[in-house]
Amino acid sequence: MMIEPVLEIFGGWRGDVVSRLRRVILEEFVKSDCEGMIFTYMWAFDMPSDRDYIQGVAKLFEENGADIYCVELVASQEIRLQRNRTENRLNNKASKRDLDFSTSLILNEDANHRLESREGEIPFANYMRIDNSRLSPEAVAKRVQECFEL
């Protein structure tokens, strides 16, 4: 939800703008009366900057009295490439509509980074890992609700 408006307004990737927009949204959210937020992030576990970023987001919420629930979703590259081409994804994410580019991003990230955590690497008490390869979004949501008693 942060990337798409930046692409539409600027006509291309502007990581600096996405980062600032994301930060403003998170800071304003923690001051609001909203119940909770689902925050998604492709975490490259081999990059200390990604770990630092996630810890900074968690700290922002924790300092404002919020609980952190971390769900790591994993699926094979083949499945992620298939999902990258679904009608829903293409309709809702302008960044995915250039299929050659978005496919190359997946392949490049997989080739250059470790995108699945190792045992004990996720620093949150409320953590679960789900292989969602063959699960519907509704089934994944149900598992999360049950695990965290939400």
Salt bridges, closest charged atoms under 4 A:
ASP16 OD1 - ARG14 NE 3.31
ASP16 OD2 - ARG20 NH1 3.93
GLU27 OE2 - ARG23 NE 2.95
GLU28 OE2 - LYS31 NZ 3.23
ASP46 OD2 - HIS113 ND1 3.19
ASP52 OD1 - ARG51 NH2 3.15
GLU63 OE2 - LYS59 NZ 3.80
GLU72 OE2 - ARG129 NH1 3.69
GLU109 OE1 - HIS113 NE2 3.82
ASP110 OD2 - ARG80 NH2 2.62
GLU116 OE1 - ARG129 NH2 2.57
GLU121 OE1 - ARG114 NH1 2.82
GLU146 OE2 - LYS142 NZ 3.40
